[in-house]
Amino acid sequence: MVEFKGKFNSDVTKAMNNRAFKKTWWLFVVVSLLFILIGALVIAYPEDSSDLPFGIFMIVLGCIFTPLVIVLSLLIQRSRNKTMSIMSSDTLSTFQFFPDRLIFSEIKMSAGDTVSEYEATTSAKYSYLYKVEETKEAYFMFISRVQTHVISKSDLTQGSIEELNQILALNLGEQFKALKK
């Protein structure tokens, strides 16, 4: 058995957002360059006097596009995190991987309470997972294209990364993308 125990807090959404930006960085570069190119072309081939301010605007927009999207995404995610009471440093997530099934559990204990505020357990076969991607820091366990469990490798409490990779490869085949070494 392989086990991970960690907190279900904003670090989970940070990891998902960082992964998404790493996978789509090229799109941000293309869009930024497109804005800059349009601005340069409008300045180089003006039709009237209003083209200069528009060209400058497009160049500036191209330069600030990526940082603006990142900042807006972080602000939106932060406000969404606040609406999820389970997302807290008081919530403990446990992920257990057995040869034929996996068990995910979350429990939120408020300070001083003896009864949990929230508790959930999912026990499933590996067919529950849509796909799994391993990175240097974590596993992204997709249950659909948009829903993901994030498991930090630093939260490993029992077993080994190699053992988990073997279990995932056997049960998921092509749906498991191991870290390339």
C-alpha positions in Angstrom: 0.0 0.0 0.0 1.1 3.5 -0.8 -0.3 6.4 1.3 -0.2 10.2 1.2 -1.5 12.5 4.0 -1.7 16.2 3.5 -3.7 19.4 3.9 -6.6 20.3 1.6 -5.8 24.0 1.3 -5.1 26.6 -1.3 -1.9 24.9 -2.2 -4.0 22.4 -4.2 -5.5 25.1 -6.4 -2.1 26.8 -6.8 -0.6 23.5 -8.0 -3.5 23.0 -10.5 -3.2 26.6 -11.8 0.6 26.3 -12.1 0.2 23.1 -14.1 -2.4 24.7 -16.4 -0.1 27.7 -17.1 2.9 25.5 -17.7 0.9 23.5 -20.3 -0.4 26.5 -22.1 2.5 29.0 -21.9 2.9 28.9 -25.6 -0.6 30.2 -26.1 0.1 33.2 -24.0 3.2 33.9 -26.0 1.3 33.6 -29.3 -1.5 35.9 -28.2 1.0 38.5 -26.8 3.0 38.5 -30.0 -0.2 38.8 -32.0 -1.2 41.9 -30.1 2.2 43.4 -30.5 2.3 42.5 -34.3 -1.1 44.1 -34.8 0.1 47.2 -33.0 3.3 47.5 -35.0 1.4 47.0 -38.3 -1.1 49.7 -37.4 1.7 52.1 -36.5 3.7 51.2 -39.6 0.8 51.5 -42.1 -1.6 54.1 -40.6 -4.8 55.0 -42.4 -5.5 58.1 -40.3 -4.3 59.8 -37.1 -6.3 57.6 -34.7 -4.1 54.6 -35.7 -1.1 55.7 -33.6 -2.9 55.6 -30.2 -4.5 52.3 -31.2 -1.2 50.8 -32.3 0.5 51.9 -29.0 -2.5 50.4 -27.1 -2.1 47.0 -28.8 1.6 46.9 -28.2 1.1 47.7 -24.5 -1.7 45.2 -24.3 0.6 42.5 -25.8 3.3 43.3 -23.2 0.9 43.1 -20.2 -1.4 40.4 -21.4 0.2 37.4 -19.7 0.8 39.1 -16.3 -2.7 40.5 -16.4 -4.3 37.0 -17.1 -2.2 35.5 -14.3 -3.1 38.1 -11.7 -6.8 38.0 -12.7 -6.7 34.2 -12.5 -5.1 34.3 -9.0 -7.7 36.8 -7.7 -10.6 34.8 -9.1 -9.2 31.6 -7.7 -8.7 33.2 -4.3 -12.3 34.4 -4.2 -13.5 30.9 -5.2 -11.4 29.3 -2.5 -13.0 31.4 0.2 -16.4 30.0 -0.8 -15.3 26.4 -0.2 -15.4 25.9 3.6 -13.8 22.5 3.3 -10.6 24.1 1.8 -8.7 24.8 4.9 -5.6 23.9 6.8 -7.9 22.1 9.2 -8.8 19.5 6.5 -6.7 16.4 6.2 -6.7 14.5 2.9 -5.5 10.9 2.9 -4.9 9.0 -0.4 -4.3 5.2 -0.2 -3.4 3.1 -3.2 -3.8 -0.6 -3.1 -3.0 -3.0 -6.0 -6.7 -3.2 -7.0 -8.3 -0.1 -5.6 -7.8 3.4 -4.2 -9.3 5.2 -1.2 -9.5 8.9 -0.8 -10.7 10.5 2.4 -11.0 14.0 3.7 -11.8 15.1 7.3 -12.1 18.6 8.6 -11.8 19.1 12.3 -12.3 22.5 13.8 -10.1 23.6 16.6 -11.3 22.2 19.9 -14.0 19.9 18.4 -14.1 16.2 19.0 -16.6 15.6 16.1 -15.6 16.3 12.6 -17.2 19.3 10.7 -16.9 17.3 7.4 -15.9 13.8 6.5 -16.0 12.0 3.2 -14.4 8.8 1.9 -14.3 7.5 -1.7 -13.3 3.9 -2.3 -13.1 3.0 -6.0 -11.4 0.9 -8.6 -8.8 2.5 -10.8 -11.4 2.9 -13.6 -12.7 5.8 -11.5 -9.7 7.8 -12.8 -9.9 9.4 -16.3 -6.1 9.8 -16.4 -3.1 10.5 -14.1 -0.1 12.7 -14.7 3.0 12.7 -12.6 5.2 15.8 -12.2 8.3 16.4 -10.1 6.2 17.7 -7.2 2.8 16.0 -7.5 0.4 13.6 -9.1 -2.7 15.0 -10.9 -5.4 12.4 -10.7 -8.1 13.4 -13.1 -11.6 12.0 -12.5 -12.8 14.0 -15.6 -11.3 16.5 -18.0 -11.9 19.3 -15.4 -11.9 17.6 -12.0 -8.6 16.7 -10.4 -7.2 15.4 -7.2 -3.8 16.8 -6.5 -1.4 14.7 -4.4 1.9 16.3 -3.3 4.8 13.8 -3.4 6.1 15.4 -0.2 3.0 14.1 1.6 4.1 10.5 1.2 3.8 8.6 4.5 3.9 4.9 3.5 5.3 3.0 0.5 7.3 4.6 -2.3 6.9 6.6 -5.4 8.2 3.7 -7.5 5.6 1.4 -5.9 2.8 3.8 -6.7 4.0 4.2 -10.3 3.9 0.5 -10.7 0.4 0.3 -9.4 -0.8 3.1 -11.7 0.9 1.7 -14.7 -0.6 -1.7 -14.2 -4.1 -0.4 -13.6 -4.2 2.6 -16.0 -1.9 1.7 -18.8 -1.8 4.6 -21.3 -3.9 6.7 -19.0 -0.9 7.1 -16.7 1.7 9.6 -17.8 4.8 9.0 -15.7 7.4 11.6 -15.2 10.1 11.3 -17.9 13.5 10.8 -16.4 
